Amino acid sequence: MKLLKHLFSSSLMLLMLMNISGCSLGEVENITVAPSPLVDNQIHLSQSWKNSIRGNTKIYSLLSPAYYADTVYVADREGKIKAINLENGSTLWVTDVARGSFFSHQSSLLSGGVAVDSERVYVGSERAVIYALNRLTGEILWQQNSAGEIIASPVSAEGLVLVHTTNGMLQAFNADNGELVWKVDLDVPLLSLRGQSSPAVTSDIVIVGDDNGHINAMTLKNGVLLWQQRISQPGGSNEIAKLNDVDVTPIVVNGAIYAIAYNGNIVSLDINTGQPLWHRKLGSTHTFTMDTQRIVVVDQNDTIQAISVDSGTELWIQNEMSNRRLTNPVIYQNYIVVGDYEGYLYLLDKQTGDFVSKMQVNSSGLLATPMVAGNKLVVQARNGDIYAYEH
């Protein structure tokens, strides 16, 4: 039986995995999409600038921007990577990594998101290639084949670039020349979501989730496994209910790891031992956000929840946007920010979860995570338009 990993958004509801022979996923519920809530705007975001790059509204693409030293870096699926001045929105450089000639053109299928450090910009592709560009000029410094499709953002740390591929390989490349330094096979079950978590790096430890419900800690230098902790167990009456992928990038703060699984728990783990500090039944494929007091999660049904950093207890819940295909949440000043499939951008009071602002940014819809860059909020729409707002 051959199973092809396929990405399901919460509101598309995991309709089918391709080439399944003799397996039943069980009945799929009818999905009701909540109408966009009415909001009495209490604050106003002013647009600072607008730029654009090629978009594709027919593809489920989570390509998201990155930010470093007053410059925003964006990419499109075809292969263009662009640097934009954060203050005025002017284009600093554009590089096209797509293969082509006068007679033909082959899309690079860039995916996941852009990563940047002090010297280079990195982006991976579904063609199993990672590219490194000079951050200041856009010159292609190197490109390297990976072990599989790259649909999670690369991570730069201590002279290495870490890539987690869809076939479960975690690879570390030399940031200077692209040479492979080490690799670890995290294994992929027959049935899993089409998604992969980027690793988190703290000091000399790499923390990464896998498709078997584990959080893994390994050494940054050579990928040696330090410990492994399961945060989700397969269960349920059908194949969908048995999915237990950890496709969300963990967050490490003050010696604690925070992580979440699709059909499992949100947990806090001790970074040295992997032992749970607390756990709460809650599942998601959305990257969560947090500050010193709260963790904000968008779950599989697009309910937004805030829970305590210290104990995992519920602080508030906002369930008026069920199945609206929300973006990952971010914290901007005193607000929680999410976008939806109709292109609306919402701001919620982070203390209460109440709506304080709503605006339609772009009717093509929002999928990429909004990005906080200095005092600005940068949003990339599905059609490739990029906006910067201030409050």
PLY file of the C-alpha trace (Angstrom):
ply
format ascii 1.0
element vertex 391
property float x
property float y
property float z
element edge 390
property int vertex1
property int vertex2
end_header
0.00 0.00 0.00
1.50 3.26 -1.11
0.47 6.39 0.76
1.34 9.86 -0.46
1.54 12.51 2.22
-1.00 15.24 1.65
-1.51 18.47 3.54
-4.94 19.11 4.99
-5.92 22.50 6.37
-8.32 22.38 9.32
-11.30 23.45 7.26
-10.59 21.15 4.30
-10.90 18.33 6.84
-8.51 15.67 5.61
-10.64 14.45 2.74
-8.30 11.83 1.34
-4.80 10.51 1.09
-3.82 9.52 -2.42
-3.30 5.96 -3.65
-4.81 4.24 -0.62
-5.67 0.63 -1.44
-7.97 -1.30 0.81
-8.07 1.33 3.55
-10.99 3.38 4.78
-10.58 6.75 6.43
-14.06 6.56 7.87
-16.84 9.08 7.52
-15.95 12.73 7.05
-18.12 15.30 8.77
-19.77 18.16 6.95
-17.83 21.32 7.65
-19.60 24.54 8.56
-17.55 27.68 7.97
-18.39 30.48 10.36
-19.19 33.86 8.78
-16.62 36.56 9.31
-17.55 38.08 12.68
-18.81 41.63 12.97
-16.22 43.77 14.71
-16.55 47.26 16.13
-13.08 48.54 15.27
-11.44 50.09 18.29
-8.02 50.58 16.74
-6.82 51.38 13.24
-3.84 50.05 11.32
-2.38 52.43 8.75
-0.73 51.05 5.63
2.94 52.06 5.37
3.66 50.54 1.98
2.78 47.85 -0.53
5.06 45.72 -2.70
4.42 42.53 -4.63
5.83 39.26 -5.86
4.21 36.57 -7.96
1.44 34.71 -6.13
-0.58 31.59 -6.84
-4.10 31.47 -5.44
-4.66 27.87 -6.62
-1.82 26.41 -4.55
-1.87 25.88 -0.80
1.41 27.69 -0.15
2.69 28.71 3.26
5.61 30.73 1.90
6.16 33.39 4.52
8.53 36.38 4.74
11.57 36.84 6.95
13.09 39.97 8.48
16.63 41.07 9.33
18.27 44.49 9.83
15.49 46.68 8.40
15.00 44.42 5.38
12.09 42.11 4.56
12.80 39.02 2.45
10.01 37.33 0.47
9.79 34.57 -2.12
7.29 33.16 -4.60
6.66 29.60 -5.69
8.11 30.11 -9.17
11.56 31.02 -7.87
11.87 34.75 -7.29
13.36 35.98 -4.02
13.12 39.67 -3.18
14.60 42.02 -0.58
12.41 44.97 0.47
13.33 48.04 2.52
11.26 47.84 5.71
10.85 51.58 6.10
9.59 52.57 2.65
8.80 49.33 0.81
11.30 49.90 -2.00
12.84 46.86 -3.71
16.53 46.39 -2.92
17.20 43.35 -5.11
15.42 40.48 -6.89
16.94 37.08 -7.70
15.29 34.31 -9.74
16.48 30.79 -8.90
14.14 29.09 -11.39
15.60 27.01 -14.17
14.84 28.24 -17.64
15.93 29.23 -21.08
14.56 31.27 -23.95
12.33 28.31 -24.87
11.27 26.86 -21.51
10.77 27.65 -17.86
10.70 25.31 -14.88
9.28 26.57 -11.60
11.53 26.11 -8.58
8.50 25.21 -6.41
9.81 27.24 -3.48
7.89 26.37 -0.34
7.70 26.68 3.42
9.26 30.04 4.02
12.33 32.22 3.87
15.09 32.15 6.52
17.81 34.74 7.02
20.91 35.29 9.13
23.57 38.00 9.19
25.12 36.85 5.91
22.70 34.78 3.88
19.09 34.21 2.85
17.90 30.60 2.63
14.86 29.03 1.01
13.97 25.42 0.21
11.85 23.84 -2.49
9.56 20.93 -3.23
12.17 19.90 -5.81
14.42 18.97 -2.85
16.85 21.86 -3.30
18.00 24.46 -0.77
19.35 27.81 -1.98
21.65 30.24 -0.16
21.88 33.86 -1.34
24.01 36.80 -0.26
21.79 38.80 2.07
22.94 42.19 0.78
23.15 41.55 -2.96
20.95 38.54 -3.72
23.81 36.68 -5.41
23.32 32.90 -5.36
26.16 31.57 -3.20
25.31 27.89 -3.39
22.51 25.43 -3.92
22.36 21.88 -2.62
20.13 18.86 -3.09
18.35 17.67 0.05
17.06 14.22 0.97
13.47 15.16 0.14
10.96 17.95 -0.37
11.51 20.99 1.82
8.17 22.44 2.93
9.33 23.82 6.28
11.54 26.88 6.65
15.28 26.20 6.96
16.94 27.21 10.23
20.38 28.83 10.51
22.44 28.26 13.65
26.16 28.28 14.50
27.39 27.95 10.94
24.88 25.25 9.99
21.62 25.30 8.03
19.09 22.74 9.25
16.49 21.31 6.87
13.64 18.94 7.81
12.28 17.15 4.73
8.92 15.49 4.11
10.43 12.00 4.20
11.58 12.55 7.78
15.23 13.43 7.23
16.81 16.16 9.33
19.94 17.41 7.56
22.59 19.92 8.61
24.49 21.73 5.83
27.57 23.92 6.13
26.26 27.49 5.81
29.39 28.64 3.94
29.42 26.09 1.13
26.34 23.86 1.38
28.23 20.65 2.15
26.32 18.05 4.17
27.64 17.86 7.76
25.25 15.31 9.28
21.81 13.78 8.84
19.29 11.97 11.04
16.39 9.80 9.86
13.35 10.61 12.02
11.19 8.01 10.27
7.75 8.63 8.77
4.72 6.35 9.32
2.66 5.10 6.38
-0.07 7.63 7.10
0.77 11.21 8.01
-0.07 14.80 7.23
1.81 16.66 4.53
3.63 18.99 6.83
6.91 19.17 8.68
8.15 21.20 11.61
11.20 23.39 11.44
13.67 22.60 14.23
14.26 24.93 17.16
17.83 25.55 18.27
18.98 26.68 21.69
22.64 26.76 22.67
24.02 23.53 21.21
20.75 21.52 21.22
18.34 20.94 18.33
14.68 20.32 19.18
12.41 18.90 16.46
9.08 17.12 16.19
8.42 14.06 14.03
5.44 12.32 12.40
5.27 9.62 15.08
4.25 11.95 17.88
7.71 12.56 19.34
9.80 15.53 20.34
13.48 14.80 19.75
16.50 16.53 21.28
19.90 16.11 19.64
23.28 17.77 19.57
23.73 20.60 17.08
27.31 19.61 16.31
26.67 16.09 15.04
22.98 15.18 15.43
23.45 12.66 18.26
20.10 11.91 19.95
19.98 13.09 23.57
16.42 12.10 24.39
13.03 11.46 22.81
9.61 12.13 24.35
6.23 11.09 22.96
3.55 13.79 23.20
0.87 12.07 21.11
-0.39 8.49 20.85
-2.21 7.12 17.79
-5.83 6.33 18.57
-9.42 6.71 17.43
-11.77 4.72 15.23
-10.51 5.79 11.80
-7.23 6.55 10.08
-7.61 10.33 10.42
-8.06 10.07 14.17
-4.84 8.05 14.38
-2.70 10.84 12.90
-0.32 12.16 15.54
2.16 14.31 13.61
4.17 16.99 15.39
4.26 19.47 12.50
4.61 22.60 14.62
7.99 24.14 15.39
8.68 23.90 19.14
9.48 27.03 21.16
12.21 27.00 23.81
12.09 29.54 26.66
14.00 29.55 29.96
14.91 25.88 29.89
11.43 24.68 28.90
10.25 23.36 25.54
6.70 24.05 24.39
5.30 21.79 21.66
2.00 20.56 20.22
0.84 17.56 18.16
-2.03 17.27 15.69
-4.18 14.78 17.61
-2.34 14.99 20.88
-1.36 17.43 23.56
0.27 20.77 24.03
3.10 20.20 26.48
5.89 21.83 28.37
9.02 19.68 28.63
12.24 20.02 30.58
14.97 20.71 28.02
17.58 18.59 29.81
15.53 15.42 30.30
12.45 15.73 28.11
10.21 15.02 31.09
6.80 16.75 31.01
6.32 19.79 33.22
2.63 19.98 32.27
0.36 18.91 29.43
-3.08 19.79 28.13
-5.28 17.97 25.63
-5.15 20.21 22.57
-4.16 19.51 18.98
-3.03 21.70 16.11
-0.91 21.98 12.99
-0.61 25.74 13.47
2.59 27.26 14.79
1.66 28.90 18.08
2.90 32.13 19.62
3.64 33.09 23.20
4.81 35.79 25.56
5.82 35.59 29.23
2.27 34.83 30.42
0.32 33.10 27.67
0.55 30.66 24.79
-1.87 31.37 21.95
-2.92 28.41 19.79
-5.16 28.07 16.74
-6.50 24.49 16.89
-7.67 22.14 14.09
-11.12 23.79 14.07
-9.74 27.35 14.00
-10.68 28.02 17.58
-8.17 30.39 19.18
-7.14 29.58 22.72
-4.85 31.26 25.21
-3.38 29.08 27.94
-1.04 29.76 30.84
2.69 29.39 30.22
3.18 28.16 33.77
0.45 25.52 34.01
-1.34 25.07 30.68
-4.67 26.15 32.17
-7.12 27.95 29.90
-7.10 31.77 30.06
-9.63 32.47 27.31
-11.14 30.97 24.18
-12.36 32.61 20.96
-14.55 30.33 18.82
-16.28 32.73 16.43
-14.06 31.88 13.44
-14.54 28.15 13.13
-13.08 26.63 9.96
-12.11 29.98 8.41
-8.64 28.58 7.55
-6.81 30.93 9.85
-3.14 31.74 9.57
-0.73 31.04 12.38
-1.17 33.64 15.13
1.40 36.29 16.07
1.59 38.81 18.88
1.83 42.42 17.71
2.09 44.94 20.55
-0.88 44.11 22.83
-2.81 42.14 20.24
-3.13 38.67 18.76
-3.13 38.83 14.95
-4.55 36.21 12.56
-5.70 36.27 8.94
-8.25 34.11 7.12
-9.03 32.61 3.70
-11.11 35.63 2.62
-8.23 38.00 3.28
-9.48 39.48 6.54
-6.95 40.44 9.19
-8.15 40.33 12.80
-6.68 41.83 15.95
-7.74 40.40 19.31
-7.03 41.75 22.77
-4.38 39.38 24.10
-5.74 39.71 27.66
-9.33 38.72 26.84
-9.48 37.32 23.30
-12.07 39.94 22.30
-11.96 41.36 18.77
-10.65 44.92 18.56
-10.11 45.32 14.81
-10.94 43.73 11.46
-9.93 44.76 7.97
-9.86 43.06 4.59
-6.29 43.20 3.36
-6.67 41.33 0.08
-9.58 39.29 -1.31
-7.22 36.58 -2.60
-6.89 35.40 1.00
-4.19 35.05 3.64
-2.27 31.84 4.37
1.24 32.98 5.28
1.90 33.87 8.89
1.78 37.65 9.50
5.23 38.88 10.52
6.18 41.44 13.16
9.15 43.50 11.96
10.12 46.30 14.31
7.05 48.48 14.77
5.43 47.16 11.61
3.16 44.24 10.79
3.99 42.66 7.41
1.36 40.57 5.61
1.81 38.51 2.43
-1.39 37.69 0.51
-1.98 34.64 -1.66
-1.75 36.70 -4.88
1.75 37.87 -3.86
0.94 41.36 -2.64
2.92 42.35 0.46
1.71 45.01 2.88
3.26 46.76 5.86
1.03 48.28 8.55
1.64 50.35 11.66
-0.42 51.13 14.72
0 1
1 2
2 3
3 4
4 5
5 6
6 7
7 8
8 9
9 10
10 11
11 12
12 13
13 14
14 15
15 16
16 17
17 18
18 19
19 20
20 21
21 22
22 23
23 24
24 25
25 26
26 27
27 28
28 29
29 30
30 31
31 32
32 33
33 34
34 35
35 36
36 37
37 38
38 39
39 40
40 41
41 42
42 43
43 44
44 45
45 46
46 47
47 48
48 49
49 50
50 51
51 52
52 53
53 54
54 55
55 56
56 57
57 58
58 59
59 60
60 61
61 62
62 63
63 64
64 65
65 66
66 67
67 68
68 69
69 70
70 71
71 72
72 73
73 74
74 75
75 76
76 77
77 78
78 79
79 80
80 81
81 82
82 83
83 84
84 85
85 86
86 87
87 88
88 89
89 90
90 91
91 92
92 93
93 94
94 95
95 96
96 97
97 98
98 99
99 100
100 101
101 102
102 103
103 104
104 105
105 106
106 107
107 108
108 109
109 110
110 111
111 112
112 113
113 114
114 115
115 116
116 117
117 118
118 119
119 120
120 121
121 122
122 123
123 124
124 125
125 126
126 127
127 128
128 129
129 130
130 131
131 132
132 133
133 134
134 135
135 136
136 137
137 138
138 139
139 140
140 141
141 142
142 143
143 144
144 145
145 146
146 147
147 148
148 149
149 150
150 151
151 152
152 153
153 154
154 155
155 156
156 157
157 158
158 159
159 160
160 161
161 162
162 163
163 164
164 165
165 166
166 167
167 168
168 169
169 170
170 171
171 172
172 173
173 174
174 175
175 176
176 177
177 178
178 179
179 180
180 181
181 182
182 183
183 184
184 185
185 186
186 187
187 188
188 189
189 190
190 191
191 192
192 193
193 194
194 195
195 196
196 197
197 198
198 199
199 200
200 201
201 202
202 203
203 204
204 205
205 206
206 207
207 208
208 209
209 210
210 211
211 212
212 213
213 214
214 215
215 216
216 217
217 218
218 219
219 220
220 221
221 222
222 223
223 224
224 225
225 226
226 227
227 228
228 229
229 230
230 231
231 232
232 233
233 234
234 235
235 236
236 237
237 238
238 239
239 240
240 241
241 242
242 243
243 244
244 245
245 246
246 247
247 248
248 249
249 250
250 251
251 252
252 253
253 254
254 255
255 256
256 257
257 258
258 259
259 260
260 261
261 262
262 263
263 264
264 265
265 266
266 267
267 268
268 269
269 270
270 271
271 272
272 273
273 274
274 275
275 276
276 277
277 278
278 279
279 280
280 281
281 282
282 283
283 284
284 285
285 286
286 287
287 288
288 289
289 290
290 291
291 292
292 293
293 294
294 295
295 296
296 297
297 298
298 299
299 300
300 301
301 302
302 303
303 304
304 305
305 306
306 307
307 308
308 309
309 310
310 311
311 312
312 313
313 314
314 315
315 316
316 317
317 318
318 319
319 320
320 321
321 322
322 323
323 324
324 325
325 326
326 327
327 328
328 329
329 330
330 331
331 332
332 333
333 334
334 335
335 336
336 337
337 338
338 339
339 340
340 341
341 342
342 343
343 344
344 345
345 346
346 347
347 348
348 349
349 350
350 351
351 352
352 353
353 354
354 355
355 356
356 357
357 358
358 359
359 360
360 361
361 362
362 363
363 364
364 365
365 366
366 367
367 368
368 369
369 370
370 371
371 372
372 373
373 374
374 375
375 376
376 377
377 378
378 379
379 380
380 381
381 382
382 383
383 384
384 385
385 386
386 387
387 388
388 389
389 390
